[in-house]
Amino acid sequence: MGRYSRLHEIRRMDPARDYAEILLLISQYEFPWDYRQGVSVAFLRDYGVPRISVLLDRTQEFERAGQKRYDDTVLIGYEMAAEGFDSERGRAAARHLNRIHGKYSIPNDDFRYVLATTVVGPKRWIDRFGWRPLCAQEVQALVEAGRKTAAVMGIEDAPDTYEGFERLLDSYEERMFAYDPANRRVANASFRVMASWYPRPLRPLVARFSLALLDEPLLTALGFRPQPRWAQASASAALRLRARCVRRLPARPRRFPSRPQPRSYPFGWRLDDLGPHWARNRPLEPLPDETEGAADGPSRPTAAAPDSSGRTSSPDRRRRARNS
């Protein structure tokens, strides 16, 4: 497979229909590392909003179990998208995510903003540091995935274009970014998790490198000073050099997708493992479209059973397993 063969394949797809497949190609084959970095920086932006960070700080999830909190966020997103958002596995993950959020009173505007970071963050990172920019079909697939996430979470007034998500994010940050001690505490806890992935002597350098990639409004809201220009230039140059090297590598073979390798679950995970321990004791609620369809007929099942690997499995997959 040539380096650009998958791009040609994606350009022949219809994002409205094939958005889940395109998202899989982006996150597991074309830009696995860059996509994860874009999502990570996107979630850092949430901490610049006191209304969000105060809630996160109050739960103490980052302080007590920062690595698990990070892994859970990645894995719930992976579970939702792995077999398609409309698969039973994806819908079970959405119900579980709604169960976790259901404990808190979170304004719709905050949900919309966090959703916008997951659409805009990966595109901005990949366009800046990826081995090639995203094509129009890939951008629209991010939008469609964001809109589908909004639908299953009951988030109202989600934009229907990338430009709409970008305007939502920028205008929200202009209004809501402000320093609060909780911002700094939650950000520090996240940086400690990321630094722990590297040998101890490298951790101060990793922290400075990470801060050098963040824009000044976010740094100010988090309570950090802007990094020196040489640090910003060095960090950007290192990532652009990486992009040039990746561009010369062969395309990732289809049989070797880049999947999450969570440090908190070295032997696999079940859906109920993800999130705070109290969440598994809360009842599951139907998804918005299941509630709306209840009057017209039976809704979809409200939970997926775990298979022997520890991951949730659809009824079809369980039937195939029994027949094999």
Solvent accessible surface area in square Angstrom, and as a share of the most:
residue,aa,sasa,rsa
1,M,138,0.62
2,G,41,0.40
3,R,40,0.15
4,Y,86,0.33
5,S,43,0.28
6,R,0,0.00
7,L,11,0.05
8,H,94,0.42
9,E,49,0.22
10,I,0,0.00
11,R,125,0.46
12,R,182,0.67
13,M,36,0.16
14,D,59,0.30
15,P,20,0.13
16,A,68,0.53
17,R,170,0.62
18,D,29,0.15
19,Y,31,0.12
20,A,26,0.20
21,E,59,0.27
22,I,0,0.00
23,L,14,0.07
24,L,37,0.18
25,L,0,0.00
26,I,0,0.00
27,S,23,0.15
28,Q,16,0.07
29,Y,15,0.06
30,E,5,0.02
31,F,2,0.01
32,P,17,0.11
33,W,84,0.29
34,D,2,0.01
35,Y,42,0.16
36,R,83,0.30
37,Q,46,0.20
38,G,0,0.00
39,V,27,0.16
40,S,17,0.11
41,V,36,0.21
42,A,0,0.00
43,F,51,0.21
44,L,9,0.05
45,R,30,0.11
46,D,7,0.04
47,Y,15,0.06
48,G,0,0.00
49,V,0,0.00
50,P,30,0.19
51,R,113,0.41
52,I,19,0.10
53,S,0,0.00
54,V,62,0.36
55,L,32,0.16
56,L,29,0.14
57,D,16,0.08
58,R,163,0.59
59,T,31,0.18
60,Q,69,0.31
61,E,32,0.14
62,F,20,0.09
63,E,78,0.35
64,R,169,0.62
65,A,36,0.28
66,G,11,0.10
67,Q,41,0.18
68,K,67,0.28
69,R,73,0.27
70,Y,60,0.23
71,D,6,0.03
72,D,7,0.04
73,T,40,0.23
74,V,44,0.25
75,L,0,0.00
76,I,11,0.05
77,G,38,0.37
78,Y,29,0.11
79,E,1,0.00
80,M,9,0.04
81,A,23,0.17
82,A,21,0.16
83,E,66,0.30
84,G,15,0.14
85,F,14,0.06
86,D,69,0.36
87,S,26,0.17
88,E,20,0.09
89,R,15,0.05
90,G,2,0.01
91,R,1,0.00
92,A,3,0.03
93,A,0,0.00
94,A,1,0.01
95,R,1,0.01
96,H,2,0.01
97,L,30,0.15
98,N,35,0.18
99,R,25,0.09
100,I,18,0.09
101,H,54,0.24
102,G,49,0.47
103,K,101,0.43
104,Y,54,0.21
105,S,118,0.76
106,I,42,0.21
107,P,55,0.34
108,N,51,0.26
109,D,61,0.31
110,D,5,0.02
111,F,44,0.18
112,R,58,0.21
113,Y,0,0.00
114,V,42,0.24
115,L,12,0.06
116,A,0,0.00
117,T,1,0.00
118,T,40,0.23
119,V,3,0.02
120,V,1,0.00
121,G,13,0.12
122,P,0,0.00
123,K,40,0.17
124,R,93,0.34
125,W,21,0.07
126,I,0,0.00
127,D,60,0.31
128,R,114,0.42
129,F,3,0.01
130,G,10,0.10
131,W,2,0.01
132,R,16,0.06
133,P,88,0.55
134,L,18,0.09
135,C,13,0.08
136,A,79,0.61
137,Q,44,0.20
138,E,0,0.00
139,V,20,0.11
140,Q,57,0.25
141,A,0,0.00
142,L,6,0.03
143,V,0,0.00
144,E,39,0.18
145,A,9,0.07
146,G,4,0.03
147,R,92,0.34
148,K,41,0.17
149,T,24,0.14
150,A,3,0.03
151,A,56,0.44
152,V,4,0.02
153,M,34,0.15
154,G,41,0.40
155,I,16,0.08
156,E,114,0.51
157,D,111,0.58
158,A,20,0.15
159,P,22,0.14
160,D,91,0.47
161,T,57,0.33
162,Y,19,0.07
163,E,98,0.44
164,G,10,0.09
165,F,0,0.00
166,E,50,0.22
167,R,157,0.57
168,L,19,0.09
169,L,1,0.01
170,D,63,0.33
171,S,53,0.34
172,Y,5,0.02
173,E,17,0.08
174,E,154,0.69
175,R,151,0.55
176,M,44,0.20
177,F,36,0.15
178,A,52,0.40
179,Y,117,0.44
180,D,38,0.20
181,P,72,0.45
182,A,3,0.02
183,N,0,0.00
184,R,86,0.31
185,R,113,0.41
186,V,3,0.02
187,A,0,0.00
188,N,46,0.23
189,A,2,0.02
190,S,14,0.09
191,F,21,0.09
192,R,131,0.48
193,V,17,0.10
194,M,32,0.15
195,A,15,0.11
196,S,57,0.37
197,W,69,0.24
198,Y,92,0.35
199,P,81,0.51
200,R,175,0.64
201,P,114,0.72
202,L,83,0.41
203,R,68,0.25
204,P,97,0.61
205,L,116,0.58
206,V,27,0.15
207,A,36,0.28
208,R,101,0.37
209,F,66,0.28
210,S,25,0.16
211,L,23,0.11
212,A,7,0.06
213,L,23,0.11
214,L,15,0.07
215,D,56,0.29
216,E,107,0.48
217,P,83,0.52
218,L,0,0.00
219,L,4,0.02
220,T,82,0.48
221,A,2,0.02
222,L,0,0.00
223,G,28,0.27
224,F,25,0.11
225,R,203,0.74
226,P,66,0.41
227,Q,23,0.10
228,P,52,0.33
229,R,205,0.75
230,W,154,0.54
231,A,5,0.04
232,Q,70,0.31
233,A,65,0.50
234,S,63,0.41
235,A,1,0.01
236,S,13,0.08
237,A,59,0.46
238,A,49,0.38
239,L,9,0.05
240,R,109,0.40
241,L,98,0.49
242,R,70,0.26
243,A,4,0.03
244,R,114,0.42
245,C,72,0.43
246,V,26,0.15
247,R,88,0.32
248,R,181,0.66
249,L,99,0.49
250,P,108,0.68
251,A,9,0.07
252,R,85,0.31
253,P,54,0.34
254,R,115,0.42
255,R,183,0.67
256,F,116,0.48
257,P,28,0.17
258,S,18,0.12
259,R,123,0.45
260,P,24,0.15
261,Q,153,0.68
262,P,18,0.11
263,R,140,0.51
264,S,38,0.25
265,Y,25,0.10
266,P,99,0.62
267,F,198,0.82
268,G,30,0.29
269,W,8,0.03
270,R,105,0.38
271,L,18,0.09
272,D,61,0.32
273,D,41,0.21
274,L,0,0.00
275,G,10,0.09
276,P,20,0.13
277,H,141,0.63
278,W,47,0.16
279,A,1,0.01
280,R,112,0.41
281,N,122,0.63
282,R,84,0.30
283,P,99,0.62
284,L,59,0.29
285,E,107,0.48
286,P,59,0.37
287,L,0,0.00
288,P,40,0.25
289,D,63,0.33
290,E,6,0.03
291,T,84,0.49
292,E,133,0.59
293,G,28,0.27
294,A,62,0.48
295,A,102,0.79
296,D,131,0.68
297,G,30,0.28
298,P,140,0.88
299,S,57,0.37
300,R,113,0.41
301,P,77,0.49
302,T,66,0.38
303,A,57,0.44
304,A,17,0.13
305,A,40,0.31
306,P,70,0.44
307,D,39,0.20
308,S,122,0.78
309,S,60,0.39
310,G,8,0.08
311,R,70,0.26
312,T,4,0.02
313,S,2,0.01
314,S,14,0.09
315,P,43,0.27
316,D,73,0.38
317,R,58,0.21
318,R,72,0.26
319,R,116,0.42
320,R,147,0.54
321,A,70,0.55
322,R,173,0.63
323,N,128,0.66
324,S,125,0.80
